[in-house]
Amino acid sequence: MTGVTLPQHITERLCFSVRHKIMTLREALPRVLLLAGGFAVFCSIAHAATWTRQTSGTMSWLRSVYFLDQNRGWVAGSNGTLLETIDGGVTWKRLLSLTKDTLHDVYFADEKNGWLLAERDVFKLRSDAEPRSYLLRTEDGGLSWRRMFLVSETNARLLRLTFADAQRGWVFGETGIIFATRDGGAHWMRQALPTKHLLLGSAFNEYARFLLVGAGATIIQTLDGGTTWQKGLLRDAANPRFTAASCAGQSLGWAVGLAGSIYTTADGGRTWYGQKSNVDADLFDVKFVDAAEGWAVGSDGVLLHTIDAGTHWIVVSSGTSHVLQRVFFTDRNHGWAVGFGGTILRYGRSTSPQLKG
């Protein structure tokens, strides 16, 4: 009988249930044999060997990663560290970022136009009125940058930068502070939020539907681009500190946080239910590539994977004990995770499972 190739998402779901039952063998066993109706399904357990370390050339704490496609991307971190790749991370080039301050976030609308979110050392400020956070903007692919300070009477720290597209974006952080732009960053306007908690993560599936998460079990969402906001309801008594969120379509979403917290929503963010992560480590980022498959990263090099929307989360070996701060996927086969000590991990599948006679 000739071999028939199954769609990858189908064979992955078949393999997942088997891997879940043989947890202690999942990293040592190269292939799992399933017998069904006279057929043998050989499922390559690629997840044990698909995350590989890349050479970053730095020991800085890398706090953000952004890719335009599977080849061109940027990583930013402490001491003004800004790295660029045009070959998927095979090689990384250091760019001058105009600062030695900590870079919390990076975003590029295209190969030329990009943004950095920077935070100054509090001990280097001359007064309490001096801005602590600022933006850096480039229009020549990172060859030159110019500073932009956002006026704030509270002078709160800004910790995250996110864009829905080249024109519409947000920057947010301490005390529930958030600024929004609708003209590509030429102007930033402060928005009112129903929280004073620290905001650490965001997710959106379209411009009008936007989600923010943070300390104090904060989950708030807008359906009109930030004009009005509603609080999400957690269906338990927990009080997690959320650090990141991810959405898939208009209804599904996930939020992760400290002490292995993972919550999910199936009604667009109105109600949230806890999931079992099977770890106690702090989780700092989560990304879903579709409605079923997602990844989460955190302290101690923790790397979690699910292909059933979080019903089961499996610990995958990352090959490092360093904190993994952020994770980014351009598609289900191309991803990167970055973190402490100049850590950059790249994800890429190499084997297609087949149904054989």
PyMOL commands that set and color helices and strands:
alter all, ss='L'
color gray80, all
select helices_A, chain A and resi 8-21+23-25+46-48+78-80+122-124+174-176+258-260+299-301+340-342
alter helices_A, ss='H'
color red, helices_A
select strands_A, chain A and resi 4-5+31-36+39-44+51-54+62-67+73-77+82-85+93-94+102-108+114-119+133-138+146-148+158-163+169-173+178-181+189-190+199-204+210-214+218-222+230-231+233-234+242-248+252-257+262-265+271-275+283-288+294-298+303-306+314-315+324-331+334-339+344-347+354-356
alter strands_A, ss='S'
color yellow, strands_A
deselect
rebuild
show_as cartoon
